[in-house]
């Protein structure tokens, strides 16, 4: 009976160099990876682009970590390419404002793979939904500076995140903000190779993506950064489109109608002919943020340049005089602490606003 059980539990893999299969000895099943059984799942805290995320305790060290289960829904031949990309990228990245991949652990089945990430107590989407009073301008500056530092590091390492939004920004109880969820991120090379334009959650999607460009640069992250800065300042999403057509219209209403004059190459974008753009000659950012300083408006306008080549870089953002004028950015350690909403939330309960924010 015992022999039959061990036979059924054996893992057999196909040989690459010759025909046939080989059996993996029990002691080699996990390779060098630890077992997920060494982690106690405490509660579900969210769902990334490619997997469910749990708050968990490492039973060996007692450390609280985030445990992200890799989605294998449609995979027959190993790990999804998106997850391999995320693992490969995160293993390369070490920066205080980028979420840390500590290790990869495995379950009893070949398709059970988990990423062990550094744990952050909050995500900004949950905070924005639940905060009794909005972030002050000094706190907004503190958050945005940290995101820009993480972005500068990514872009210097030739990585585009491609899904920046408030729900992918995490914050520790010590006020440290980290960019997370690299399921759509790509390493890029020069010259740029074509990439699918169906990336970046709609509300944060740059106009060149909406108009079908196949050339993606770090400027798509910078447009999303502008949307995040505006959302933190206004205490609500800036461009909450319900469809791609609506999203383009909201952008035009806010910034005016693009043209060849301000955006060379605009008329040659693949989907331009599919949109009937309203004639709107004005930039309305100043009307949207009448209380914002000249330096703040300059930064927003720089991040919202239609022409990706003229759009602010992360370095430009960090150098902005907006962060050098009063109110000055507060120090991360002085950021307020908040109740841990994600840990109290029922497993499937998410507020309508947050679920909309997270939709691609």
CORNORRA-V497334 format. One record per residue. RES is the residue in three letters. PHI is phi in radians with two decimals (* if undefined). OMEGA is omega in radians with two decimals (none if undefined). Layout:
res=RES phi=PHI omega=OMEGA
res=RES phi=PHI omega=OMEGA
//
This chain:
res=UNK phi=* omega=3.14
res=UNK phi=-1.05 omega=-3.13
res=UNK phi=-1.11 omega=-3.13
res=UNK phi=-1.10 omega=3.14
res=UNK phi=-1.06 omega=-3.10
res=UNK phi=-1.17 omega=3.08
res=UNK phi=-1.06 omega=-3.07
res=UNK phi=-1.17 omega=-3.11
res=UNK phi=-1.55 omega=-3.10
res=UNK phi=-1.15 omega=3.07
res=UNK phi=-1.81 omega=3.13
res=UNK phi=-1.99 omega=-3.13
res=UNK phi=-2.07 omega=-3.14
res=UNK phi=-1.36 omega=3.10
res=UNK phi=-1.31 omega=3.11
res=UNK phi=-1.53 omega=-3.01
res=UNK phi=-1.44 omega=3.14
res=UNK phi=-2.55 omega=-3.13
res=UNK phi=-1.20 omega=3.06
res=UNK phi=1.77 omega=-3.07
res=UNK phi=-2.19 omega=3.01
res=UNK phi=-2.36 omega=-3.12
res=UNK phi=-1.67 omega=3.11
res=UNK phi=-1.48 omega=3.11
res=UNK phi=-1.07 omega=-3.09
res=UNK phi=-0.90 omega=-3.07
res=UNK phi=-1.26 omega=-3.13
res=UNK phi=-1.85 omega=-3.02
res=UNK phi=-1.04 omega=-3.08
res=UNK phi=-1.58 omega=-3.07
res=UNK phi=1.04 omega=3.11
res=UNK phi=-1.69 omega=-3.11
res=UNK phi=-1.44 omega=3.01
res=UNK phi=-1.33 omega=3.10
res=UNK phi=-1.52 omega=3.10
res=UNK phi=-1.14 omega=3.12
res=UNK phi=-1.14 omega=3.10
res=UNK phi=-1.42 omega=3.12
res=UNK phi=-2.10 omega=3.09
res=UNK phi=-1.70 omega=3.12
res=UNK phi=-1.28 omega=-3.10
res=UNK phi=-1.70 omega=3.06
res=UNK phi=-2.91 omega=3.11
res=UNK phi=-1.45 omega=-3.07
res=UNK phi=-2.04 omega=3.12
res=UNK phi=2.95 omega=-3.13
res=UNK phi=-2.43 omega=3.13
res=UNK phi=-1.47 omega=-3.13
res=UNK phi=-0.99 omega=-3.03
res=UNK phi=-2.22 omega=3.10
res=UNK phi=3.08 omega=3.11
res=UNK phi=-1.45 omega=-3.10
res=UNK phi=-2.05 omega=3.12
res=UNK phi=-2.03 omega=2.89
res=UNK phi=-1.53 omega=-3.04
res=UNK phi=-2.51 omega=3.10
res=UNK phi=-2.04 omega=3.05
res=UNK phi=-1.32 omega=-3.03
res=UNK phi=-1.22 omega=3.11
res=UNK phi=-1.39 omega=-3.05
res=UNK phi=-1.99 omega=-3.06
res=UNK phi=1.26 omega=-3.12
res=UNK phi=-1.28 omega=3.04
res=UNK phi=-1.51 omega=-3.09
res=UNK phi=-2.31 omega=2.97
res=UNK phi=-1.77 omega=-3.09
res=UNK phi=-1.99 omega=-3.06
res=UNK phi=-1.86 omega=3.13
res=UNK phi=-1.40 omega=-3.14
res=UNK phi=-1.32 omega=3.13
res=UNK phi=-1.24 omega=3.14
res=UNK phi=-2.20 omega=-2.99
res=UNK phi=-0.85 omega=-2.98
res=UNK phi=-1.91 omega=-3.05
res=UNK phi=-1.61 omega=3.05
res=UNK phi=-1.98 omega=-3.00
res=UNK phi=-2.09 omega=3.05
res=UNK phi=1.72 omega=-3.01
res=UNK phi=-1.34 omega=3.11
res=UNK phi=-1.01 omega=-3.12
res=UNK phi=-1.03 omega=-3.14
res=UNK phi=-1.09 omega=-3.13
res=UNK phi=-1.25 omega=3.09
res=UNK phi=-1.08 omega=3.10
res=UNK phi=-1.07 omega=-3.11
res=UNK phi=-1.09 omega=-3.13
res=UNK phi=-1.09 omega=-3.11
res=UNK phi=-1.05 omega=-3.13
res=UNK phi=-1.15 omega=-3.05
res=UNK phi=-1.14 omega=3.11
res=UNK phi=-1.16 omega=3.13
res=UNK phi=-1.43 omega=-2.92
res=UNK phi=-1.69 omega=3.03
res=UNK phi=-2.44 omega=-3.13
res=UNK phi=-2.69 omega=-3.10
res=UNK phi=-1.03 omega=-3.08
res=UNK phi=-1.85 omega=3.02
res=UNK phi=-2.15 omega=-3.12
res=UNK phi=-1.03 omega=-3.04
res=UNK phi=-1.68 omega=2.97
res=UNK phi=-1.58 omega=-3.08
res=UNK phi=-1.44 omega=3.14
res=UNK phi=-2.92 omega=3.05
res=UNK phi=-1.95 omega=3.12
res=UNK phi=-2.12 omega=-3.03
res=UNK phi=-2.25 omega=3.07
res=UNK phi=-1.63 omega=-3.08
res=UNK phi=-1.33 omega=3.14
res=UNK phi=-1.75 omega=-3.13
res=UNK phi=-1.05 omega=-3.08
res=UNK phi=-1.53 omega=3.13
res=UNK phi=-1.69 omega=-3.13
res=UNK phi=-2.21 omega=-3.10
res=UNK phi=-2.26 omega=3.01
res=UNK phi=-1.72 omega=3.10
res=UNK phi=-1.68 omega=-3.07
res=UNK phi=-1.96 omega=3.00
res=UNK phi=-1.06 omega=-3.06
res=UNK phi=-1.58 omega=3.03
res=UNK phi=-2.08 omega=-3.02
res=UNK phi=-1.22 omega=-3.03
res=UNK phi=-2.26 omega=2.79
res=UNK phi=-2.04 omega=-2.99
res=UNK phi=-1.13 omega=3.13
res=UNK phi=-1.09 omega=3.11
res=UNK phi=-1.07 omega=3.14
res=UNK phi=-1.06 omega=-3.11
res=UNK phi=-1.08 omega=3.13
res=UNK phi=-1.26 omega=-2.92
res=UNK phi=-1.96 omega=-3.09
res=UNK phi=-1.19 omega=3.11
res=UNK phi=-1.20 omega=3.06
res=UNK phi=-2.24 omega=-3.08
res=UNK phi=-1.17 omega=3.03
res=UNK phi=-1.06 omega=3.02
res=UNK phi=-1.31 omega=-3.13
res=UNK phi=-1.12 omega=3.10
res=UNK phi=-1.11 omega=3.12
res=UNK phi=-1.25 omega=3.08
res=UNK phi=-1.04 omega=-3.14
res=UNK phi=-1.08 omega=3.12
res=UNK phi=-1.05 omega=-3.14
res=UNK phi=-1.13 omega=-3.04
res=UNK phi=-1.14 omega=3.09
res=UNK phi=-1.03 omega=-3.13
res=UNK phi=-1.19 omega=3.11
res=UNK phi=-1.12 omega=3.13
res=UNK phi=-1.10 omega=3.11
res=UNK phi=-1.13 omega=3.09
res=UNK phi=-1.10 omega=3.13
res=UNK phi=-1.14 omega=3.13
res=UNK phi=-1.03 omega=3.12
res=UNK phi=-1.09 omega=3.12
res=UNK phi=-1.04 omega=-3.05
res=UNK phi=-1.17 omega=3.06
res=UNK phi=-1.14 omega=3.12
res=UNK phi=-1.69 omega=3.06
res=UNK phi=1.02 omega=3.09
res=UNK phi=-2.16 omega=3.03
res=UNK phi=-1.83 omega=-3.11
res=UNK phi=-1.25 omega=3.05
res=UNK phi=1.21 omega=3.04
res=UNK phi=-2.68 omega=3.12
res=UNK phi=-1.28 omega=3.08
res=UNK phi=-2.90 omega=-3.04
res=UNK phi=-1.10 omega=-3.12
res=UNK phi=-1.29 omega=3.07
res=UNK phi=-1.77 omega=3.05
res=UNK phi=-1.91 omega=-3.09
res=UNK phi=-1.87 omega=3.14
res=UNK phi=-2.42 omega=3.08
res=UNK phi=-1.46 omega=3.10
res=UNK phi=-1.21 omega=3.08
res=UNK phi=-1.70 omega=3.05
res=UNK phi=1.44 omega=3.13
res=UNK phi=-1.49 omega=-3.11
res=UNK phi=-1.72 omega=-3.10
res=UNK phi=-2.25 omega=3.05
res=UNK phi=-1.42 omega=-3.07
res=UNK phi=-2.26 omega=3.07
res=UNK phi=1.05 omega=-3.11
res=UNK phi=-1.75 omega=-3.12
res=UNK phi=-1.09 omega=3.13
res=UNK phi=-1.86 omega=-3.07
res=UNK phi=-1.17 omega=3.12
res=UNK phi=-2.42 omega=2.89
res=UNK phi=-1.42 omega=-3.13
res=UNK phi=-2.18 omega=-3.13
res=UNK phi=-2.26 omega=3.07
res=UNK phi=-2.03 omega=0.01
res=UNK phi=-1.21 omega=-3.10
res=UNK phi=-1.19 omega=3.04
res=UNK phi=-1.74 omega=3.14
res=UNK phi=-1.07 omega=3.06
res=UNK phi=-2.37 omega=-3.14
res=UNK phi=-1.11 omega=3.13
res=UNK phi=-1.37 omega=-3.08
res=UNK phi=-1.42 omega=3.09
res=UNK phi=-2.28 omega=-3.11
res=UNK phi=1.18 omega=3.10
res=UNK phi=-0.89 omega=-2.93
res=UNK phi=-0.80 omega=-3.04
res=UNK phi=-1.12 omega=-3.05
res=UNK phi=-2.00 omega=-3.00
res=UNK phi=-1.48 omega=-3.10
res=UNK phi=-1.17 omega=-3.10
res=UNK phi=-1.06 omega=3.14
res=UNK phi=-1.15 omega=3.07
res=UNK phi=-1.22 omega=3.13
res=UNK phi=-1.09 omega=-3.12
res=UNK phi=-1.70 omega=2.89
res=UNK phi=1.54 omega=3.13
res=UNK phi=-1.08 omega=3.05
res=UNK phi=-1.80 omega=3.12
res=UNK phi=-1.73 omega=-3.13
res=UNK phi=-1.93 omega=3.11
res=UNK phi=-2.13 omega=3.13
res=UNK phi=-1.07 omega=-3.12
res=UNK phi=-1.14 omega=3.10
res=UNK phi=-1.23 omega=3.04
res=UNK phi=-1.18 omega=-3.08
res=UNK phi=-1.27 omega=3.03
res=UNK phi=-1.07 omega=3.12
res=UNK phi=-1.05 omega=3.09
res=UNK phi=-1.08 omega=3.07
res=UNK phi=-1.07 omega=3.13
res=UNK phi=-1.12 omega=-3.14
res=UNK phi=-1.20 omega=3.11
res=UNK phi=-1.02 omega=-3.13
res=UNK phi=-1.12 omega=-3.14
res=UNK phi=-1.15 omega=3.12
res=UNK phi=-1.19 omega=3.14
res=UNK phi=-1.28 omega=-3.06
res=UNK phi=-1.57 omega=-3.12
res=UNK phi=1.19 omega=3.05
res=UNK phi=-2.82 omega=-3.14
res=UNK phi=-1.01 omega=-3.07
res=UNK phi=-1.37 omega=-3.01
res=UNK phi=-2.27 omega=-3.04
res=UNK phi=-1.44 omega=-3.13
res=UNK phi=-1.18 omega=3.12
res=UNK phi=-1.79 omega=3.09
res=UNK phi=-2.74 omega=-3.13
res=UNK phi=-1.11 omega=3.13
res=UNK phi=-1.11 omega=3.12
res=UNK phi=-1.10 omega=-3.13
res=UNK phi=-1.09 omega=3.11
res=UNK phi=-1.05 omega=-3.12
res=UNK phi=-1.12 omega=3.11
res=UNK phi=-1.10 omega=3.13
res=UNK phi=-1.11 omega=-3.14
res=UNK phi=-1.14 omega=3.10
res=UNK phi=-1.02 omega=-3.08
res=UNK phi=-1.38 omega=-2.95
res=UNK phi=-1.96 omega=-3.07
res=UNK phi=1.68 omega=-3.10
res=UNK phi=-1.39 omega=3.10
res=UNK phi=-1.23 omega=3.11
res=UNK phi=-2.63 omega=3.08
res=UNK phi=-1.02 omega=-3.10
res=UNK phi=-1.05 omega=-3.10
res=UNK phi=-1.63 omega=-3.10
res=UNK phi=-2.42 omega=3.14
res=UNK phi=-0.98 omega=-3.11
res=UNK phi=1.66 omega=-3.11
res=UNK phi=-0.95 omega=-3.04
res=UNK phi=-1.20 omega=-3.13
res=UNK phi=-1.67 omega=3.12
res=UNK phi=-1.14 omega=-2.96
res=UNK phi=-0.94 omega=-2.99
res=UNK phi=-1.80 omega=-3.10
res=UNK phi=-0.97 omega=-3.12
res=UNK phi=-1.15 omega=-3.11
res=UNK phi=-1.46 omega=-3.12
res=UNK phi=-1.91 omega=3.00
res=UNK phi=-1.80 omega=-3.02
res=UNK phi=-1.32 omega=3.10
res=UNK phi=-1.16 omega=3.09
res=UNK phi=-1.44 omega=-3.07
res=UNK phi=-2.44 omega=-2.98
res=UNK phi=-1.47 omega=-2.98
res=UNK phi=-1.91 omega=2.95
res=UNK phi=-1.67 omega=-3.03
res=UNK phi=-1.77 omega=-3.12
res=UNK phi=-1.04 omega=-3.11
res=UNK phi=-1.13 omega=3.10
res=UNK phi=-1.26 omega=-3.13
res=UNK phi=-1.29 omega=-3.11
res=UNK phi=-2.22 omega=-3.05
res=UNK phi=-1.12 omega=-3.09
res=UNK phi=-1.56 omega=-3.04
res=UNK phi=-1.35 omega=-3.11
res=UNK phi=-1.17 omega=3.10
res=UNK phi=-1.01 omega=-3.14
res=UNK phi=-1.13 omega=3.10
res=UNK phi=-1.11 omega=3.12
res=UNK phi=-1.15 omega=3.11
res=UNK phi=-1.06 omega=-3.14
res=UNK phi=-1.12 omega=3.12
res=UNK phi=-1.03 omega=3.14
res=UNK phi=-1.09 omega=3.13
res=UNK phi=-1.16 omega=3.12
res=UNK phi=-1.23 omega=-3.11
res=UNK phi=-1.79 omega=3.03
res=UNK phi=-1.06 omega=3.10
res=UNK phi=-1.10 omega=-3.10
res=UNK phi=-1.31 omega=-3.10
res=UNK phi=-0.98 omega=-3.11
res=UNK phi=-1.21 omega=-3.11
res=UNK phi=-1.71 omega=-3.07
res=UNK phi=-1.19 omega=-3.14
res=UNK phi=-1.02 omega=2.96
res=UNK phi=-1.62 omega=3.08
res=UNK phi=-1.08 omega=3.10
res=UNK phi=-1.08 omega=3.10
res=UNK phi=-1.00 omega=-3.14
res=UNK phi=-1.07 omega=-3.12
res=UNK phi=-1.11 omega=-3.13
res=UNK phi=-1.48 omega=-3.06
res=UNK phi=-1.06 omega=3.12
res=UNK phi=-1.17 omega=3.11
res=UNK phi=-1.00 omega=-3.09
res=UNK phi=-1.47 omega=-3.11
res=UNK phi=-1.84 omega=3.14
res=UNK phi=-1.84 omega=3.13
res=UNK phi=-1.34 omega=-0.10
res=UNK phi=-1.23 omega=3.13
res=UNK phi=-1.24 omega=3.11
res=UNK phi=-1.02 omega=3.08
res=UNK phi=-1.34 omega=3.09
res=UNK phi=-1.29 omega=-3.13
res=UNK phi=-0.90 omega=-3.10
res=UNK phi=-1.15 omega=-3.13
res=UNK phi=-1.65 omega=3.06
res=UNK phi=-1.12 omega=3.13
res=UNK phi=-1.15 omega=3.01
res=UNK phi=-1.75 omega=-3.03
res=UNK phi=-2.29 omega=3.01
res=UNK phi=-1.03 omega=-3.10
res=UNK phi=-1.50 omega=-3.05
res=UNK phi=-1.03 omega=-3.05
res=UNK phi=-1.13 omega=-3.10
res=UNK phi=-1.41 omega=-3.14
res=UNK phi=-1.55 omega=-3.00
res=UNK phi=-1.17 omega=3.04
res=UNK phi=-1.10 omega=-2.99
res=UNK phi=-0.93 omega=-3.06
res=UNK phi=-1.77 omega=-3.05
res=UNK phi=-1.47 omega=2.98
res=UNK phi=-2.33 omega=-3.11
res=UNK phi=-1.18 omega=-3.09
res=UNK phi=-1.03 omega=-3.12
res=UNK phi=-1.06 omega=-3.10
res=UNK phi=-1.22 omega=-3.13
res=UNK phi=-1.12 omega=3.08
res=UNK phi=-1.16 omega=-3.13
res=UNK phi=-1.05 omega=-3.00
res=UNK phi=-1.54 omega=-3.08
res=UNK phi=-1.22 omega=3.08
res=UNK phi=-1.24 omega=none
//
